[in-house]
Amino acid sequence: MERQIFIPDMELIAKPNGTVEIAKRHKIVYNGWTIDIDPKPVPFISDGSSIPPMFYGLVCPKKTLIPGIIHDWLYDTGEVWVDSRKYRITRQQADMVWADVVVHCVASTAIATLGYIGLRIGGWKAWNYYRKTDRVRKMHRLQKAESSAERILQ
């Protein structure tokens, strides 16, 4: 069964350190899920697909930038929307989204398969980090939003 995927053109700001900042809100549709990448109140920075240099010949980081951004957001939040309700997803689901979006964007099942295997082997550390720091990060985002609002009102 073919996946239903819609990805709008993403506005990205390239950073000198090789990362990208997501400039505005983007809603990606994936099989009935909405992945709501919202860089407000705090900018969202992604390194795209974190592929070790020794594997660049197999999986090109430039070709997998958009799938990497979506995957980074899913690892960061662990959430998707379905019919106006927020749901938690598993690491395996986030990794499968990456693979499916690679096939959609790059049209390569070989790259998707290799990358998916790499994510399943090495992604646990990042996923666990984000799950442990989830509450702290959300509080930090709220505090930054409140301080930004205070500066605007002054």
Secondary structure as UniProt FT lines:
FT   STRAND          5..6
FT   STRAND          12..14
FT   TURN            16..17
FT   STRAND          20..22
FT   STRAND          26..30
FT   TURN            31..32
FT   STRAND          33..37
FT   STRAND          44..46
FT   HELIX           53..55
FT   TURN            56..58
FT   TURN            61..64
FT   HELIX           65..77
FT   STRAND          79..82
FT   TURN            83..84
FT   STRAND          85..88
FT   HELIX           91..106
FT   HELIX           109..122
FT   HELIX           124..132
FT   HELIX           134..153
//
